Amino acid sequence: MRYFLLDRITEIHLGETATGLKAISYTESIMHDHFPDFPVLPGAMIIEGLAQLAGFLLEATVNTSDENIKRALLCQVDKMKFRGFSIPGDVLTYKATFMSQLTDAAKIKVEASCNGEQRASGIITFSLMAIDSENVKKQRQDVYKVWTRGLENPPEYR
């Protein structure tokens, strides 16, 4: 993964909701070109951060044993709306809430806010797929450990 657009997960309730934080810094390379005189975090990057949180919630919920591990793959973004600009110095609060789940897919409502002001909201649909790769498994476990540092009772990383 080239961009990690989630800094920390602050709360998780398996099968229900997760909350996380993204601190926006001018040192992020994307900020220098979007836009040079008015740096704004692109909406696509906010969607990616929300998808990272929602994907974590989904994977932590469905992978309850080491058998048949499935990975969340973003397959659709619906009704995404942006309100205001997210600029260096802002800390975005991301929230992901389960809407519905089938055997191999799930819809998750996502929201981003800053200081109580909503910046983005929409629905992300994921497919669930078995990916037999030790590299993917290790990468997921490593990043999940970073995201959940300091979280009481984090889910097991599979």
Sequence and secondary structure as in RCSB ss.txt:
>XXXX:A:sequence
MRYFLLDRITEIHLGETATGLKAISYTESIMHDHFPDFPVLPGAMIIEGLAQLAGFLLEATVNTSDENIKRALLC
QVDKMKFRGFSIPGDVLTYKATFMSQLTDAAKIKVEASCNGEQRASGIITFSLMAIDSENVKKQRQDVYKVWTRG
LENPPEYR
>XXXX:A:secstr
       EEEEEETTTEEEEEEE  TTSGGGGTS TTS    HHHHHHHHHHHHHHHHHHHH  SSSS  EEEEE
EEEEEEE S   TT EEEEEEEEEEEETTEEEEEEEEEETTEEEEEEEEEEEEE    HHHHHHHHHHHHHHTTT
 SS     
